[in-house]
Amino acid sequence: MDVDIIFKIAAIGILTAVVSQILKNSGKDDISTLATLAGVVIVLFMVVGMIGELFTNIRTIFSF
């Protein structure tokens, strides 16, 4: 596993938190919730891709 992906996930989390706080302070709570949800979905897609690669590697190792 590459350490770079951990930094990418952390950067997305920090960016999402900052944008969310800025939007909440300006009174746009609905858009803040959508921005947070978008950050979670982006990270989820990254993790799902990594899990897919993991299963592919496991399949090739055990030759199923």
N, C-alpha and C positions, 0 to 999 in steps of 0.2 A: 504494500500500500504506500502510496506516495503521500508525503507530508503536505504537499501543495494543496491537496483537496481539503484538508482540515483548515488551512488558512482561507481558502475560498469560502467554505461554509461559515467560518467565523466572520469574515468580512461581510457576507450577506446578512448575517444576524445583526451585526453592529449597524450597518446601513439601514436595515429595516427598523431597528429600534429608534434610530435618530429621526428617520422620516416620520415614524409613528408619533413620536413625542412632539415634533414640530406641528404636525397636523392636529393633534389633540389640543395643543395650546392655542391654535388659531380657531378652535371651535368646530373643526370638521371631523367629528368622531367617526362618522360612517366611512369616510374615505380612509381614515386612519386604520380602521378595521380591515378594509379591503387591501391596503398596502401591506399590513402584517400577514394577511392570508396569502398574498402573492409571494411574499418572501418564504413562507413555509412551503408553498407548492413548488417553488424553484428548488429549494433544498431537497424536497421529497423526490423530485425527478432525478436529481443528481445521485441520491442514495439508491433509488430503485435501479438506475443504470449500473451502479457498482455491484449491487446484489446480483443482477443478471450476469455480470462478468464473473462473479464468484461461482455461481452455479455452473457456468460454462467451463470454468477451470476445473471444478470438482468432477464434472462429467468426463473431461478429457483425462484427468488423472486416473480415475477408476474405470475408464473406457466403457461407459454404459451406452 
